[in-house]
Amino acid sequence: MVKLCKVDEIKVGEKKRFKVEGKEVLVIRLKDGFYAMDNRCPHAGCRLSFYGELREGKKIMCTCHGSVFDLNDGKVVEGPAQAPLRLYSVKVVNGELHVEL
């Protein structure tokens, strides 16, 4: 697991991009916890830190082409994307956010 930041650095409803071991990881904080994923949409590679829009029901939409992904499992809910969004395991340890790549 790799430390990203302190938990309070990301407010509920916000997203934050990190560069971890050569990868761009996007972390989103919702009311029920943190979600980490590749920062690139699997459809066309658009950066979700810029083009990603949170949707109701734990979803993120890439506004480049309209693909919507479920944050629980990364599956495509709608849109042109065929491949799921890659998610990463997140853990809070002593008030710090850690991600497993």
PEBEL-V776182 format. One record per residue. N is the residue number from 1. RES is the residue in one small letter. PSI is psi in degrees with one decimal (none if undefined). NEAR is the number of other ideal C-beta (glycine too) atoms within 10 Angstrom. D_LAST is the distance of its C-alpha to the last C-alpha in Angstrom with 2 decimals. Layout:
N;RES;PSI;NEAR;D_LAST
N;RES;PSI;NEAR;D_LAST
This chain:
1;m;143.3;14;7.28
2;v;130.4;13;8.02
3;k;133.6;12;11.20
4;l;-51.2;20;11.78
5;c;178.9;13;15.39
6;k;146.6;12;18.14
7;v;-41.4;14;18.34
8;d;-0.1;9;21.66
9;e;-13.8;13;20.47
10;i;117.4;17;19.53
11;k;158.5;8;22.51
12;v;130.5;10;22.77
13;g;-3.2;10;22.81
14;e;161.3;12;21.06
15;k;151.0;19;17.97
16;k;136.2;17;16.40
17;r;140.6;14;14.46
18;f;149.7;17;12.28
19;k;116.7;9;11.58
20;v;119.6;14;8.49
21;e;44.9;8;8.60
22;g;2.7;6;10.79
23;k;149.5;14;9.08
24;e;122.1;15;10.80
25;v;133.3;22;9.23
26;l;131.1;22;12.05
27;v;132.1;23;12.67
28;i;135.8;23;15.83
29;r;121.6;20;17.94
30;l;176.7;13;20.43
31;k;-34.0;7;23.14
32;d;2.4;8;21.28
33;g;-161.9;10;17.98
34;f;147.3;18;14.79
35;y;130.5;19;12.77
36;a;142.3;24;9.65
37;m;167.4;25;9.51
38;d;144.0;18;9.86
39;n;-6.8;22;12.88
40;r;133.1;19;14.85
41;c;133.1;26;16.97
42;p;-12.1;18;16.83
43;h;-57.3;19;20.64
44;a;5.7;13;21.66
45;g;11.2;11;18.77
46;c;143.4;18;20.18
47;r;120.7;16;18.17
48;l;-20.6;24;17.68
49;s;-27.2;17;17.97
50;f;-47.4;13;21.51
51;y;-7.8;17;22.43
52;g;130.9;23;20.58
53;e;124.7;12;23.09
54;l;140.1;15;22.53
55;r;160.2;14;24.76
56;e;146.0;5;26.36
57;g;34.1;10;24.79
58;k;54.9;16;21.09
59;k;154.6;15;20.93
60;i;135.9;24;20.07
61;m;132.7;20;22.37
62;c;113.3;26;21.93
63;t;-5.1;13;25.42
64;c;-49.1;18;25.55
65;h;4.8;14;26.62
66;g;9.8;12;26.35
67;s;138.3;23;23.42
68;v;135.0;18;22.39
69;f;144.4;29;19.22
70;d;126.2;17;18.91
71;l;-13.2;19;16.24
72;n;-37.8;11;16.47
73;d;-3.0;10;15.34
74;g;-1.8;18;14.90
75;k;149.8;14;18.23
76;v;125.4;17;20.77
77;v;-39.7;14;23.63
78;e;164.4;11;25.87
79;g;-177.6;16;26.30
80;p;-15.4;13;26.06
81;a;139.8;20;22.36
82;q;-35.6;9;22.10
83;a;146.4;12;18.38
84;p;161.8;14;16.21
85;l;131.2;25;13.79
86;r;124.0;15;10.12
87;l;155.8;17;8.91
88;y;149.7;19;6.01
89;s;135.3;10;7.42
90;v;141.3;20;9.38
91;k;141.3;12;11.84
92;v;123.4;12;14.96
93;v;117.3;10;16.27
94;n;44.4;8;19.69
95;g;9.1;8;19.61
96;e;146.2;14;16.33
97;l;129.6;24;13.22
98;h;147.8;17;9.89
99;v;145.0;21;6.37
100;e;119.1;10;3.80
101;l;none;13;0.00
